[in-house]
């Protein structure tokens, strides 16, 4: 199955029901010389962009992902449609990331010239410009930009993407980040204005709210990678970046493809992927938001809130054990978990981000439904 260049062109939409294809062979024009190569890179970038937009949209469409916004549940100040708008709006930044990644693979730019931080900031600016619901996708953007650059790297030289190659390229992209990338990341986070930030009181890096953050990041040479490593202590999106998509590739991706092959239902596959990740990784956003009721220290806040996050994980695991959306008993447990989370104002937002990332890995490597 080839990578699509135009809608409805076979064999791209010719997917056997109930199958999850992997390792798609791209249908990019081979091209020779600089003009042909340029056309191929443009097509490559378009492909990666569409994969990202689709992954983000599919994640928010999953129903019912307990505690999240989805197609039948909004938050008071944030609607399903806000998430759809943001899923589309991040496209140009993803496209540019893929293009720069490809050019880095071809030696036209250096890896540290990809500008991951600046592209994250650009995507956040677009997210804010295209809807008024606020921060819908900061965590997704932080994952999708380096993943898109990594995908561009692989596709610049090969005709398909494997999970192993994607992770290797992802590591190369993140290893190549600079202190200016870290500055742009700080700016992007402050622009997104997410909840649950607290304060970092350690000495390894400046707090996001510090007026000296830019100066300190640059003078100390603190790179985006280093920021992600430090932040991994309280944020699993940062951990996922630092660990080259560990959960997305080793938990989310195989769960998504397996459940889809078993059920032929993309919604069930998305929701079960979400529940699987949630059952195995207590949500750090849940833990932070609970702990910040008692302390502004972000590290201590996560420690205080982890018991709440673990209880949510236990309930998610129990819902899956009962069959999730494939049995009546499981459906009841999923809906009860959703009710429990909404009543308590608990939103496993980090799990949603990791589910989106799992979808992107799957779609980039050939999954179709």
N, C-alpha and C positions, 0 to 999 in steps of 0.2 A: 504494500500500500504506500503510495507516494505522499509527499507533503503537498498540500493544495496551493495552487497559484491563483485560481479563480473559483468562485462558488459553483457548485454543481458539476464540476468537471470530473469525470471518471478517470482513474479508479478511486479518487479520493473519498467519495461518499459511498463507495461500494464496500460496506462493512457488514460482515455476517452478524446477524442478531445474536446477542449473548456472548460475543467474543470481545477480547481486549487485545488489540494488536499492539505489538511492540517493535521497536527498531525500524521505523518507517524509512523508506528510501526517499530522500528529497528529490523533487522534480525541478530543481533549479536549472536554468540554462547553463550549459557548461561554459560557453564563451571562451574566447582566447584573446589575449591582449588586454590592455587596460580597460577598454570600453566594455568588453564582454565580462570581465571580472567585476566591474562596477555594477553592471546589471545583476549579476549573480548575488553580490553582497546586498543590494537593495531588496531582492526577493527574500534572501535569508533573514534580513532584519524584519521584513513584513511578517514572515512566518512566526518568528519568535514573539513579536508583538501580539499577534492573534492568539497564540498559545497562552500568553499571560492574561489577556483580557478575558478569554474563555474560562481560564482557571478561576479567576477572581469572581466572575459571574456565577459559575457553577457552585462555588462554595456558599455564597449567600442564598442561593436558591434552595439549598438543602433543607428539607422539611421533615420533621421538626428538629432542628439542632438545638438541644436544650439550652436555654439561657441566652441564645443569640437572637439578633434580628434575622428573620427569614421571610419567606414569601407570604406567610399568614400572621406574622407578629412583628410589630414595630416597638421601638422605645419611645418615650414621650417626646424626645427632641431629635429623634433619628429614625428615618423610615427605610424600608426595603429599597425604595427607589433611589435614595441617596447612595446606597451601596452600588446599585447598578450604574449610576452616573459615574461614580469614582472608578468602577471597574473599566469603563470605557476611557475615562480621562487619562489614566496612567499610560495608555498605549504609546504616545510619542516618546516618552522617556524610556520605556522598555525597548522600543525600536532603536533608539540612539545607543542604548547600552549594548545591544546585540551588534550593532554596526561597529562600535568601537572595539568590542571584544574580538570581532572578526579581523579588524585591521591590526590589532595587537598580535593576533596569531600569525598574520602575514608579515609582521615586522614593520608595518607602516607607522605604527605608534608604539610607544612603550607601554607596558602593562600599568605602570604607575601614572600614565597619562590618560587612562580610561575615565577617571574622574567619577568614581562610584558615589562619593559623597555629594558632589554637585548634581548628579542625576537623581539621587534620592530627593534632594531639595526641590529639583524641578518637578518631579512627580507629585510631591506634596503640594507645591504651588498649584499645579493643575487640579489636584483633588479638591483643594479649597475653592478654586475658581469656578468649578463646574457643578457644585451643589452647595446647599446651605445647611447641611446637617452636621457639619464639623468634621472631626477626625474619624473617618470610616476605615482607612486602610494604611495607617502608618507602618504597622508591623509587616503587612503584606508587601509594601513598597520596599522596606528594608531587606526583605528576602528576595523579592523579584528582580531588583536591579542587578545585584551581583550574579544571580542565576541567569538572567538574560545575557549578560556579558559573557558568562561561561559558555552558554549555548552557542553564542556567536563564535567564540573561539573554536569550539569543536566543529561546527558546521562549515567553518571557513576551510577546513582541511579534510573533512570526511563527509560521507554521504548519509550518515545516520548518527544518532546520539545514543550512547549507552549510559546507564546510571553511573557506572564507574568512571567513564570519561567526563561526564558532567561534574561529578564531585572533584575530580582531579583539577579540572579547569577552574572550578569555583574556588578551590584552595589557592590556585595561582592568582586569581583576581583579587581575593581578599588579602593575600600576602603582599600584593603590590600596592595596597592603599597607602596613603600618605597622611601627614598631620593636617594638610589642608582638606583632605577628605573628611577627617574627624571634625574639623571646624564646620564644614558644610552639613555634616550629620547633626551636630548640635543645633545649628540654625534650623534645619528641617524639623527636628523634634519640637523645638520651641514654637515654630510656625504652626505645626499640627496641633499643639496644645492638648496633648492627651491627658486623660485622668490617671491617677495613681503613680505620679512621678516621685513624690517625696523628695528627700534630699540625700545626696551621697556625702557622707562626712569623712570618707577615707582620703588618703593622700595620693593614691595612685593616679588619679585624674581629677580634673575640676568638676564641680557640680554643674548641672545644666544651667542653673540660674545664676551662676557666678558671672559678674561683669568682667572678670579677668579670664574667662574660659578661653577665648580665642588666643589671647597672648600666651597663656600657659600651654595650650596644646601645641602651638607652633614652637615656642622656645624650648619645650621639653621633648619635642619630636614624637608626640603621642599620636600614633596612627589610628585609623578607623579600626583596624584589626585589634589593636590593643584595647581600644574602648569597648569593643565587643567582648573581649576576654574578661575584662574587669566587670562589665555589666552582666555577664553570665551568672554571677552570684545571686542575682535577683530577677533576671529576665530571661525566659527561655527562647525568645526571638533572638536576642543577642547570642545566646548559647548555640542556637541553630546556625547562625552565621559563623561563629567561631569554630564550630565542629563540622563545617562543610555539609550541612543538610542531613545530619545523622538521623534524626527522627523522621523527616520527610521521606528519605530514601529507604530506611530500614524498617519502618513501621507503617507510615501512611501510604506510600506507594504500593507495597505488596498487599496491604489490606484492601485498598481501592480496587486493584485489578482482580484480586481473588473474589471479592464479593460481587463485582460486576459479572465475572465469568459464571458465578454460581446462580445469580438472580436475573441477569439481563436488565437490571433496573439501576439507572445512574443515580437516582435519588437515594435509594437504599445504600448504594455503594458510598456515596458522599457522607451520609449520616453515620453509617457504621465506621467509616474511617475516622470521623470526628470523635465518636464514642471510644474507639480503640485507643486513639492518642490520649484522650482525656483519662481513660482508665489506667494508663501506664505512666503518664506524666502529670502529676498534680499541677494545675494551672497557676502559673506565677502571677498572672494578672488578678486572679481571684485572691490569692494569698496577700498580694500587696495591698489591694483595696481594703481587705479586712484589717490587716495590721496597721495601716496608716490611720485608723481610727484612734490608735493608742500611741503612736510615735511617728515623727516625721523622718526618722532614720530609715532609709529604704531597705537596708540589709536586715535590720531588726524587724521591720514591718513584715517582710516575707517570712521570717522565722516565726513570728507570732501568728501569721495567717495560714501557715501550712497545714494546720490541723483541719481547718475548714476546707482547704483545697483537697486534702486527702479524702475527706468524707464525700466530696463531689466525685472524686475518682472512683471511690468504692461503689457509689450508686451507678455510675456509668458502666462499670464492669459487670454489675449485677444485671443491668438492663440487657447487655450483650449476652450474658450467660442464659438469659431467658429467651434469646432469639432476636432481640432488637425488633426491627420493623418487619421481620419475616414471620413472627408469630403473634397471636392476639395477646398472650401474656407479656411478651416482650414489648409490644406497642404500648400497652398499658403502663409498663415501667418507664418507658421513654417519656411518655406524656406526663407521668407523675414527677419525673425528674425535672422536666421543663417547668412544671407548675411550682415545684419546690424552689428552683433557682430564681424564677421571676418574682415570687413572693418575697424572697430574701434579697432581691436586688443584686443577685450574683450573675456575672456574665463571664464565662470562660473565653475571653477574647483572644488570649494567646493560643488556645487550642484551635480556634477558628483560623488564625494566621498560619499555623502549622498544617492545617487541613488544606488551605489554599496552596501552600507550597508543595504539598504532596500531589495535588492535582496538576500543578505546573510541571513537576518532574514527570508525571505519567503522560501528560499531553505532549510534552517535548520529545519524549522517547517513543511516541507512536500510538498511545492509547486513544481510541475513538469509541463512541457509543452510538 
